[in-house]
Amino acid sequence: MSDFTVGQIIAERSVHLTRESLVRYAGASNDFNPIHYNDDVAAAVGLPGVLAHGMLTMGIAVGIVSDALGDPARIAECGVRFTRPVVVDTETGADIHVSAKVGAVDDDIARVDLTVTFADTSVLGKAQVRVRLS
């Protein structure tokens, strides 16, 4: 994909997370904070349940853009602000939805704005990916 138009949706996908997803990510990232796998610890620190890793959520969102581009090297920069947690239920897991929309196009870079939601609530604020046009 090389032609970008402001307002164009370049990728959209829903991803289902399970507790197994969190365990696998913890192993890959070496982030074994118990709020990501232990209900009792999550409750003890005042959380509504076990949370997905923020970087997992971000990685899924940016990965969807990378898949749409067909070349991860075209991603020049990405950044997000974490605004709400993704609670991953033991039985039902959690579904996140990602939409990637072109927000601006300059001479050699396009800014792609990410909307990432869980339970109809935005979980990432000012989530953007800067993409090389060539």
C-alpha positions in Angstrom: 0.0 0.0 0.0 1.6 3.3 -1.1 -1.3 5.7 -1.9 -2.7 7.3 1.2 -5.7 9.7 1.3 -6.7 11.6 4.5 -9.7 9.9 6.0 -8.9 6.5 4.3 -9.2 3.5 6.6 -6.2 1.3 5.8 -6.8 -1.5 8.2 -9.5 -2.7 10.6 -9.5 -5.8 12.8 -10.9 -7.3 16.0 -8.6 -9.4 18.1 -9.7 -11.8 20.8 -7.4 -12.0 23.9 -7.4 -14.8 26.4 -5.6 -15.5 29.6 -3.3 -17.7 27.5 -2.5 -14.7 25.3 -1.4 -12.9 28.4 0.8 -15.7 29.5 2.4 -16.0 26.1 3.1 -12.3 26.0 4.5 -12.3 29.5 7.0 -15.0 28.4 8.0 -13.1 25.3 8.3 -9.8 27.1 9.6 -11.0 30.4 6.8 -8.9 32.1 5.5 -11.2 34.8 3.7 -8.6 36.9 0.9 -10.6 38.6 -1.8 -8.1 37.7 -1.6 -9.7 34.2 -2.4 -13.2 35.4 -3.6 -13.3 39.0 -7.1 -12.3 39.9 -6.4 -12.0 43.6 -3.4 -9.6 43.1 -5.4 -7.5 40.6 -8.3 -7.2 43.1 -5.9 -6.4 46.0 -4.5 -3.4 44.2 -8.0 -2.2 43.2 -8.1 -3.3 39.6 -11.4 -4.5 38.1 -9.7 -7.8 37.0 -6.6 -9.1 35.3 -5.3 -6.6 32.7 -3.8 -7.1 29.3 -0.3 -5.7 29.1 -0.4 -2.2 27.7 2.4 -2.9 25.3 0.6 -6.0 24.1 -2.4 -3.9 23.2 -0.2 -1.3 21.5 1.7 -4.0 19.6 -1.5 -5.6 18.3 -2.6 -2.2 17.0 0.7 -1.3 15.3 1.0 -4.8 14.0 -2.3 -4.4 12.2 -0.9 -1.4 10.4 2.3 -3.3 9.6 0.3 -6.1 8.1 -1.6 -3.7 5.9 1.6 -2.1 4.7 3.2 -5.5 3.9 6.6 -4.1 5.1 7.2 -3.4 8.8 10.3 -1.3 7.8 7.9 1.4 6.5 6.9 2.2 10.1 9.0 5.2 11.0 7.6 5.9 14.5 4.7 5.0 16.7 3.3 6.4 20.0 0.4 6.0 22.2 -1.0 7.2 25.5 -2.6 4.4 27.6 -6.0 5.7 28.8 -8.0 2.6 30.0 -7.1 -1.0 30.8 -8.3 -4.0 28.9 -9.7 -6.5 31.4 -9.3 -10.1 30.3 -12.0 -12.3 31.8 -11.1 -15.9 32.8 -14.0 -17.4 30.8 -14.8 -14.9 28.0 -11.5 -13.2 27.5 -11.6 -9.8 25.9 -12.1 -8.4 22.4 -10.3 -5.3 21.2 -11.1 -3.6 17.9 -8.5 -1.6 16.0 -9.2 0.9 13.2 -6.3 2.6 11.4 -7.2 5.8 9.5 -5.0 8.2 7.6 -4.9 11.5 9.5 -2.4 13.4 7.5 -0.1 13.0 4.5 3.1 15.0 4.0 5.8 14.7 1.3 7.3 11.4 2.5 5.3 10.4 5.7 1.7 9.6 6.4 0.3 9.8 9.9 -2.1 7.0 10.7 -4.4 7.5 13.6 -5.4 4.4 15.6 -8.7 3.9 17.3 -8.4 1.0 19.7 -11.5 0.0 21.7 -12.5 -2.5 24.3 -16.1 -2.9 25.4 -17.0 0.2 23.2 -14.5 2.3 25.2 -11.2 3.8 23.8 -8.2 2.2 25.5 -5.4 4.1 23.7 -5.3 7.9 23.4 -3.4 9.8 20.7 -2.3 6.5 19.2 -0.5 7.3 16.0 1.9 5.6 13.5 4.1 7.5 11.1 4.5 5.6 7.9 7.1 6.1 5.2 5.5 6.6 1.8 8.3 5.0 -0.1 
